[in-house]
Amino acid sequence: MKRILICLTLMTMGICRAEVPKLFTEKPFNSVTLAEAVNHYVAIGETATIMELQQLAAQEKSDADFFDNHGFCLGERIGWVCRILYEPQGHSPLRAPKFGILSIPERTMPLEKWPLYPVAVSGSTYVVLNQSYTPKGKPEDVTHYLAYCKDSGVFRKNPVAVPTQEQAMKDAAAIRQSEPWKAIKWKDDDGFSYPMGEQWTWGFIQNQARTIPAESIAMKKSNVDASILSVR
């Protein structure tokens, strides 16, 4: 029902069509819905992507109760997609959006170790490290961040892999065993503490893999291809 309501609203803005990614119409998400959203925009190209993401951001601004009604922030999710869609022009990573503060110790998660923060990639799987910003000062407008990515980055030309549940679980486990993860300080000498941080964050990441249907998209495609061949 929520997906229908969002689409009806977007129709009034001329952008609602069946292809609007589930990441922007449904609260639950996982590594597959994130990858599918990225691939949707790779397929339509940069110009159409900027237009659609700007219109989505405008939709959230025009609906003061969007978060209360739908349980997620469109702008935040646009930020996730931009972190994957735009690659650096040189060796230095693009900066993360300045939407506020997340409940993870960003101070010990430098960009050189977490270049897609607050997103991460492990193997062929993309995951979100944390969500729901706490405002700090005046949060950056999502359209400003879009403009920054366009001016400072290079739009991705190739789609990302859509992982199976098995692959995503392996890739998620690898994050927790990685050196960048082990270097995170969930409590430091300056009084910053995240008492539920490591366990909660790991559970949040793991859930993005666990909620992928066991029968992957790749398996479904293989089954369809096999059926076509058998008919021939």
C-alpha positions as CSV (number, residue, x, y, z in Angstrom):
1,M,0.0,0.0,0.0
2,K,2.8,2.4,0.9
3,R,4.5,1.7,-2.4
4,I,1.3,2.6,-4.3
5,L,0.8,5.8,-2.3
6,I,4.4,6.9,-3.0
7,C,4.0,6.1,-6.7
8,L,0.7,8.0,-6.9
9,T,2.4,11.0,-5.4
10,L,5.3,10.8,-7.7
11,M,2.9,10.5,-10.7
12,T,1.8,14.1,-10.0
13,M,5.4,15.1,-10.5
14,G,5.8,13.2,-13.7
15,I,8.4,10.7,-12.5
16,C,6.5,7.7,-11.2
17,R,6.8,4.7,-13.3
18,A,7.2,1.0,-12.6
19,E,11.0,1.3,-12.7
20,V,11.3,3.6,-9.6
21,P,13.5,1.4,-7.4
22,K,12.1,-0.3,-4.3
23,L,14.8,1.4,-2.3
24,F,12.8,4.6,-2.6
25,T,9.3,3.2,-2.2
26,E,9.6,0.6,0.6
27,K,11.1,0.9,4.0
28,P,12.8,-2.6,4.2
29,F,15.9,-2.9,2.1
30,N,18.9,-5.2,1.7
31,S,22.0,-5.6,-0.5
32,V,19.9,-6.7,-3.5
33,T,17.5,-3.7,-3.4
34,L,20.5,-1.4,-3.0
35,A,22.3,-3.0,-6.0
36,E,19.1,-2.9,-8.1
37,A,18.6,0.8,-7.4
38,V,22.2,1.5,-8.5
39,N,21.8,-0.6,-11.7
40,H,18.5,1.2,-12.5
41,Y,20.4,4.5,-12.6
42,V,23.4,3.1,-14.5
43,A,20.9,1.9,-17.1
44,I,19.1,5.3,-17.6
45,G,22.3,7.4,-17.5
46,E,23.5,10.4,-15.6
47,T,21.2,13.1,-17.0
48,A,18.0,11.1,-16.3
49,T,19.4,10.0,-12.9
50,I,20.0,13.5,-11.7
51,M,16.6,14.6,-12.8
52,E,14.9,11.6,-11.1
53,L,16.8,12.0,-7.9
54,Q,16.2,15.7,-7.7
55,Q,12.5,15.1,-8.2
56,L,12.5,12.4,-5.4
57,A,14.3,14.9,-3.1
58,A,11.7,17.5,-4.0
59,Q,8.9,15.1,-3.2
60,E,10.2,14.5,0.3
61,K,10.5,18.3,0.9
62,S,7.0,18.9,-0.2
63,D,5.7,16.2,2.1
64,A,6.5,17.3,5.7
65,D,5.2,14.0,7.1
66,F,7.0,11.7,4.7
67,F,9.3,10.1,7.3
68,D,6.4,9.7,9.8
69,N,4.2,8.1,7.1
70,H,6.8,5.9,5.4
71,G,9.4,5.3,8.0
72,F,12.5,6.2,6.0
73,C,14.4,9.2,4.6
74,L,14.5,9.5,0.9
75,G,17.4,12.0,1.0
76,E,19.5,9.6,3.1
77,R,18.9,6.8,0.6
78,I,19.7,9.1,-2.3
79,G,23.0,9.6,-0.6
80,W,23.7,5.9,-0.4
81,V,23.1,5.5,-4.1
82,C,25.3,8.5,-4.9
83,R,28.2,6.9,-3.0
84,I,28.1,4.0,-5.4
85,L,27.1,5.7,-8.6
86,Y,29.9,8.3,-8.5
87,E,33.5,7.3,-8.5
88,P,36.4,9.6,-7.8
89,Q,38.2,11.4,-10.6
90,G,41.5,10.8,-9.0
91,H,42.9,8.7,-6.2
92,S,41.1,10.5,-3.3
93,P,37.7,9.3,-2.4
94,L,34.7,11.6,-2.7
95,R,33.5,12.9,0.6
96,A,30.5,11.5,2.4
97,P,27.2,13.6,2.6
98,K,27.0,15.9,5.5
99,F,23.5,15.0,6.6
100,G,24.3,14.8,10.3
101,I,25.8,12.3,12.7
102,L,25.3,8.5,12.6
103,S,25.5,6.2,15.6
104,I,28.9,4.8,14.7
105,P,32.4,6.2,15.5
106,E,33.1,8.0,12.3
107,R,36.2,9.6,13.9
108,T,37.9,6.2,13.6
109,M,36.5,5.4,10.2
110,P,38.6,7.6,7.8
111,L,37.8,7.8,4.1
112,E,41.0,6.1,3.1
113,K,39.7,3.0,4.9
114,W,36.0,3.5,4.3
115,P,35.9,5.3,0.9
116,L,32.1,4.9,0.4
117,Y,31.1,5.8,4.0
118,P,28.3,5.3,5.1
119,V,28.2,2.5,2.5
120,A,30.8,-0.2,2.2
121,V,31.7,-2.9,-0.3
122,S,33.0,-6.3,0.4
123,G,33.6,-8.7,-2.4
124,S,30.6,-8.1,-4.7
125,T,28.2,-6.9,-2.0
126,Y,27.3,-3.4,-1.0
127,V,26.0,-2.7,2.5
128,V,24.9,0.3,4.5
129,L,26.9,0.7,7.7
130,N,24.3,2.7,9.6
131,Q,21.2,4.8,9.0
132,S,19.1,7.6,10.5
133,Y,21.2,10.7,10.9
134,T,21.0,12.9,14.0
135,P,21.1,16.5,12.7
136,K,24.2,18.6,13.5
137,G,24.1,22.3,12.7
138,K,22.5,22.8,9.3
139,P,22.4,19.5,7.5
140,E,23.5,19.5,3.8
141,D,20.7,19.6,1.3
142,V,20.6,16.4,-0.7
143,T,20.4,18.4,-4.0
144,H,23.7,20.1,-2.9
145,Y,25.3,16.7,-2.4
146,L,24.0,15.6,-5.8
147,A,25.6,18.6,-7.4
148,Y,28.9,17.9,-5.6
149,C,29.0,14.3,-6.8
150,K,28.2,15.5,-10.4
151,D,31.0,18.1,-10.3
152,S,33.6,16.1,-8.5
153,G,33.0,12.5,-9.5
154,V,32.6,10.3,-12.5
155,F,29.3,8.6,-13.1
156,R,29.5,4.8,-13.1
157,K,29.3,3.1,-16.5
158,N,29.0,-0.5,-15.4
159,P,26.3,-2.1,-13.2
160,V,27.2,-3.7,-9.9
161,A,26.7,-7.3,-9.1
162,V,23.4,-8.4,-7.5
163,P,24.5,-10.8,-4.8
164,T,22.9,-14.1,-3.8
165,Q,22.1,-14.5,-0.1
166,E,25.0,-16.9,0.2
167,Q,27.5,-14.5,-1.4
168,A,26.2,-11.6,0.6
169,M,26.5,-13.5,3.9
170,K,30.2,-14.4,3.1
171,D,31.0,-10.8,2.1
172,A,29.3,-9.4,5.2
173,A,31.3,-11.7,7.4
174,A,34.5,-10.6,5.7
175,I,33.8,-7.0,6.7
176,R,33.8,-7.9,10.3
177,Q,37.1,-9.7,9.9
178,S,38.7,-6.8,8.0
179,E,41.5,-4.6,9.3
180,P,39.4,-1.4,8.9
181,W,36.6,-2.9,11.0
182,K,39.1,-4.0,13.7
183,A,40.5,-0.5,13.8
184,I,37.2,1.1,14.7
185,K,37.2,2.3,18.3
186,W,33.7,1.9,19.8
187,K,35.0,3.6,22.9
188,D,37.8,6.1,23.1
189,D,39.7,8.2,25.6
190,D,37.8,11.4,24.8
191,G,34.6,10.0,26.2
192,F,32.9,8.9,23.0
193,S,31.2,5.6,23.5
194,Y,28.9,3.4,21.5
195,P,27.8,0.8,24.0
196,M,25.6,-1.1,21.5
197,G,27.7,-0.1,18.6
198,E,29.7,-3.1,17.4
199,Q,27.0,-5.7,18.0
200,W,24.2,-3.6,16.7
201,T,26.1,-2.4,13.6
202,W,27.2,-5.9,12.8
203,G,23.6,-7.1,13.1
204,F,22.4,-4.3,10.9
205,I,24.9,-5.3,8.2
206,Q,24.2,-9.0,8.5
207,N,20.5,-8.4,8.2
208,Q,21.0,-6.8,4.8
209,A,22.4,-10.1,3.6
210,R,20.1,-12.4,5.6
211,T,16.9,-10.9,4.2
212,I,17.9,-11.6,0.6
213,P,15.6,-14.4,-0.6
214,A,17.5,-17.7,-0.7
215,E,16.5,-18.2,-4.3
216,S,18.6,-15.5,-5.8
217,I,17.9,-13.4,-8.9
218,A,20.7,-15.1,-10.6
219,M,19.2,-18.5,-9.9
220,K,15.8,-17.3,-11.2
221,K,17.4,-16.0,-14.4
222,S,19.2,-19.3,-14.9
223,N,15.9,-21.2,-14.5
224,V,14.2,-18.9,-17.0
225,D,17.0,-19.4,-19.5
226,A,16.9,-23.1,-19.0
227,S,13.1,-23.1,-19.6
228,I,13.5,-21.1,-22.8
229,L,16.2,-23.5,-24.1
230,S,14.0,-26.5,-23.3
231,V,11.1,-25.0,-25.3
232,R,13.4,-24.5,-28.3
